[in-house]
Each structure stands twice: as structure tokens, then as C-alpha cells.
Amino acid sequence: QVQLVESGGGLVQPGGSLRLSCAASGSIFFSIYVMGWFRQFPGKQRELVATIRNGGSTNYADSVKGRFTISRDNAKNTVYLQMNSLKPEDSAVYYCNGRHQLNVGDSYWGQGTQVTVSS
């Protein structure tokens, strides 16, 4: 059983920063998983925020480029999302995802963490 547990969400003022963490536990060979962050706005489908492969290559949604940074620590089975210059439109539930790099059907989701950007 694999679990992904997010932490670090909360309330922040516009222009502020938050760092999300996602720790993987269970029977997972973490380094062979593409790790990612997604977010979901009320009434909308989940959308990609950023992904990172084992070698460190990253991919970002246009809306967060230059403001968000994804990173991973394979020794700790953890992926991070550093979010800077936050805007009210970044408010959403953020989900961690782990997907086997060779088998897209082997995928796991965290429970989600709320990020609210408001003054």
C-alpha cells in the first residue's frame, strides 16, 4: 500500500510564499516515479501545476512559471512545491501525484491540501 501525504497548505496573503511537501510511504521505489503537483478549483477539473522526473527535469504550467519551483529528495521519498508571489487565483486544493515512469496506470494521489491566497 502506497500513501502520499501532503502538508504545508494554509492561508497566505497575496505576494506571499508557501512550501508544500508530499511524503511517500509504503511499497514504492520512489526514484522511478514521476512526481507532480496538481490543483483543483471549485467546480473545475484537476489541472497540472508541475512535474519532476528522477533526473531532475521539470515541467510547469504556464500560469506558475517563474513563481513556483518543484523539487524532490529521493532519500526522503519527498517532493516539494515552493510557491512564491502567490496570487488569489492560486487558491485551490493542491494534490500530490506519483506516476510510474513506464506504467501510467501505476499512479497514486494524496488527499489534497488547501491553499488560500487572500488579504
C-alpha positions as CSV (number, residue, x, y, z in Angstrom):
1,Q,0.0,0.0,0.0
2,V,1.4,3.3,-1.1
3,Q,0.4,6.6,0.6
4,L,1.2,10.1,-0.4
5,V,0.7,12.7,2.4
6,E,0.7,16.4,1.6
7,S,1.5,19.1,4.1
8,G,2.2,22.8,4.1
9,G,-1.0,24.3,2.8
10,G,-2.8,27.2,4.5
11,L,-3.8,30.9,4.3
12,V,-1.3,33.4,2.9
13,Q,-1.6,37.0,1.7
14,P,-1.1,37.9,-1.9
15,G,2.6,38.1,-2.7
16,G,3.4,35.7,0.0
17,S,5.0,32.2,-0.2
18,L,4.2,28.7,0.9
19,R,6.1,25.4,0.6
20,L,4.1,22.2,0.1
21,S,5.6,18.8,0.9
22,C,4.5,15.4,-0.1
23,A,5.9,12.4,1.6
24,A,5.5,8.9,0.1
25,S,5.4,5.8,2.2
26,G,4.8,2.1,1.6
27,S,6.0,-0.2,-1.1
28,I,7.2,2.4,-3.6
29,F,10.5,2.7,-5.3
30,F,10.3,6.5,-5.2
31,S,13.0,7.3,-7.7
32,I,11.3,5.6,-10.6
33,Y,8.2,7.7,-10.2
34,V,7.4,10.9,-11.9
35,M,6.2,13.2,-9.1
36,G,3.9,16.0,-9.7
37,W,1.6,18.6,-8.2
38,F,-1.9,19.3,-9.5
39,R,-4.6,21.7,-8.3
40,Q,-8.3,21.8,-8.4
41,F,-10.5,24.8,-8.3
42,P,-14.2,24.5,-7.2
43,G,-16.3,23.1,-9.9
44,K,-13.3,22.5,-12.2
45,Q,-11.2,19.6,-13.3
46,R,-7.8,18.9,-11.7
47,E,-5.0,20.6,-13.6
48,L,-1.3,20.1,-13.8
49,V,0.9,22.5,-11.8
50,A,4.3,20.9,-12.1
51,T,6.1,17.6,-12.6
52,I,9.6,16.4,-11.9
53,R,11.4,13.3,-13.1
54,N,14.1,11.3,-11.4
55,G,16.8,13.1,-13.3
56,G,15.5,16.5,-12.3
57,S,13.8,17.5,-15.5
58,T,10.8,19.6,-14.7
59,N,7.6,20.8,-16.4
60,Y,5.4,23.7,-15.3
61,A,2.0,25.1,-16.2
62,D,2.4,28.5,-17.9
63,S,0.4,30.1,-15.1
64,V,3.1,29.3,-12.5
65,K,6.3,29.5,-14.4
66,G,8.8,31.8,-12.7
67,R,6.9,31.7,-9.4
68,F,6.7,28.0,-8.4
69,T,9.6,25.5,-8.1
70,I,9.2,21.8,-7.8
71,S,12.0,19.7,-6.3
72,R,12.4,16.2,-4.9
73,D,14.6,14.4,-2.4
74,N,14.7,10.7,-3.3
75,A,16.5,9.9,0.0
76,K,13.4,11.2,1.9
77,N,10.8,10.0,-0.6
78,T,9.5,13.5,-0.7
79,V,8.6,16.1,-3.3
80,Y,8.2,19.8,-2.7
81,L,6.5,22.7,-4.3
82,Q,7.9,26.1,-3.4
83,M,5.3,28.7,-4.3
84,N,6.3,32.4,-4.4
85,S,4.5,35.6,-5.4
86,L,1.2,33.9,-4.7
87,K,-2.0,35.3,-6.2
88,P,-5.6,34.9,-5.2
89,E,-6.2,32.9,-8.4
90,D,-3.7,30.3,-7.0
91,S,-6.2,29.4,-4.3
92,A,-7.2,25.8,-4.8
93,V,-6.8,22.3,-3.3
94,Y,-3.3,21.0,-4.2
95,Y,-2.8,17.4,-4.8
96,C,0.4,15.3,-5.0
97,N,0.7,12.6,-7.6
98,G,3.2,9.9,-8.2
99,R,3.2,8.1,-11.5
100,H,5.5,5.2,-12.6
101,Q,7.7,6.5,-15.4
102,L,7.0,3.4,-17.5
103,N,3.4,2.5,-16.5
104,V,0.9,5.3,-16.4
105,G,-1.6,3.0,-14.8
106,D,0.6,2.8,-11.7
107,S,-0.3,6.1,-10.1
108,Y,-1.1,7.4,-6.7
109,W,-2.7,10.6,-5.3
110,G,-2.5,12.3,-2.0
111,Q,-5.5,13.5,-0.1
112,G,-5.0,17.2,-1.0
113,T,-4.1,20.3,0.9
114,Q,-5.9,23.6,0.7
115,V,-4.1,26.8,-0.3
116,T,-5.9,30.0,0.1
117,V,-4.4,33.3,-1.0
118,S,-6.3,36.2,0.4
119,S,-5.8,39.5,2.2
